[in-house]
């Protein structure tokens, strides 16, 4: 019986040695760093962010019409609609709370930083007239650009929203920017 168990153990050991010499999978340089969000709608991504970080006032998402250049510029700071596939804006639904989250999917991920900088430069943090946002951040992940501005008096830093976006992306963003 001891001889039989010894043979079984030796066979198992030999198999494990061969398994260790097998083919290993390597990541290619173009492999995604985190989660693939290409199949996610912008609304679903924003909803996931709000599951963890939500302002203490009611907010509502609104898809922007890319053909309406004036609204696209005012709400999202994007002056060239040909750079984006879709844009979603989420702002306070009532009152004058200085808060805006913009999520855009760009046509070419290589242009994502250009779109992020366009947002940082063009979105007016005092567009609500009597209140203004003083905490402004943006982030890029693949073909997605997230822009957040909020008045620091609300106690939720823009970086917290960016952090939740980073978590959704699998812990890796291509770039984080702030104003």
N, C-alpha and C positions, 0 to 999 in steps of 0.2 A: 504494500500500500504506500509506503514511504517513497519507493522508487517511482510509482505512478504519479504521485503529487509532485515530485522533483522534476519529472519529465514535463508535466503540465506547466509548472512555473518557468522552466527553461524555455519552453515554446512561447509563453507569454512575453518573456523578456526579449527573446529574439524578434518577435513581432513588433514590440515597442521600439526596438532599435531601428527596424526598417521604416517604421512610421515616421520617426524623427528625421530620416533622410529623404522624405518625400518632398514634393514640390511645395514651395511656400508662395503665398500670394503677396505681391508687393503693390503699393499704391503708385499710380502714375501721377506725374506732376499736375495733370489737369483734373484729377479726381476731386469731387466735392469735399470740402473740409468738414462739413457738418451735415445737417439735414437738407434734403432736397425739397425746396419750397415751391418749385415750379408748378406743381399741380394744385397748390393751395390758392384759394381766392384771397384777394386783399382783405375782404371782410372777415374771413376766417382767421387770418393772421392777426388783425386788429383785435378780434374777439379773444384770441388766446392771450394777447398782451393784457387786455382788460380783465381776464380771469385772475391775474395776479396783481396788477396795478391799475387802479381805477380812481380817477379824481372823485372828490366827495360831492360832486354836482353832476346832474344828468348830462350825458354826452350822446351824440348821435352821429353815425357815419353817413357820408354822402358821396356817391360816385360823381366825379366831375365829367362834364361833357367836353371832350378834347377839342371839339369844333368851336367852343365858346372861349376864345383866346383871352378875353378880358377877365372872365371868372377864373380861368386857369392861372393867369398871372396873379390876380388878387388873392386867391385862396391857397395856391401851391407855389407861387413864385416862379413858375415855368413859362418862359417866353417863347419856347419852340416846342409845339405839340408833337412834332415829328420825332422827338427824342423818346417819347413815352408811349406805352401800350395802354396803360390805364392808371388812374389816380383816384385815391380815396382820401377824403378829408373827414376828420372827426373833431367836432368842436362842442362847446357847451350849448345845450339846447335852449336854455333860458337865461336871461340876465346878461350881465357883462362880466364874464369870467375870462381872464386872459389865459386861454389855453387853446392849443391847436396841435393836432397830430396829422401829419400827411404821410401817406404811404404810396409810393409810385413804383410801377414796374416799367423799367426802361426797355426800349427795343434792342439795345446793344449794351451788354454789361460793361464794355470798355468805356461807355459814356456815363456810367453811373456816378462817378465822382464829379463830372461836369454838371450833372443834374443836381447833385447834393449841394455843390457850391452855389448854383443858381438859386436854390431854395434859401440857403443861408443869407445870400446877398439881397434877394428880392422880396421875401415875405416880411411884411411890416409888423414888428412886434407890438405896435401901438394901433393896430387897425381897428380896435374896438373903441377908439377915441378917448374914453375916460379911464381906461385901464391899460396896462401894458405888461408884456411878458419880459422877464429879465434873465431867464434861464433857457438857453437855446442850444440844442444838440442835434446832430444828424449821424446816421450810420448807413453803411453800405454792406449788403450781402448778396453777392451774385448780381442778379438783375433787379434787385429791390433796393429802394432808397427810403429810409424812414427819417422824418424830420419831426422834432417835438419842440414846442416852446410853451412855457408855463410861467406864471408869476410865482416867484419863490415863496410868497406868503402862504401858498396852499400846502406847503410842507412835503410835497412829492417832487424830488428833483427830476429834471428831464432825463438825467442819466439812469434813473430807475426804469423808465420806459425803454430806453436803449438796452439796458441790462436784460429785460424780459425778452426783447427782440433777439438778443444774443443767445439766450437760453433756447428759444424756439428754433434758432438757426443751428443748434447743436453745440453751442459754446464757442463758436468762431465767427467773427465778423471780418469782412475784408478791410474795412476802415471805419474809424469813428472820428467825427469832426465836431467842433463846437465854435460858437461865435464869441 
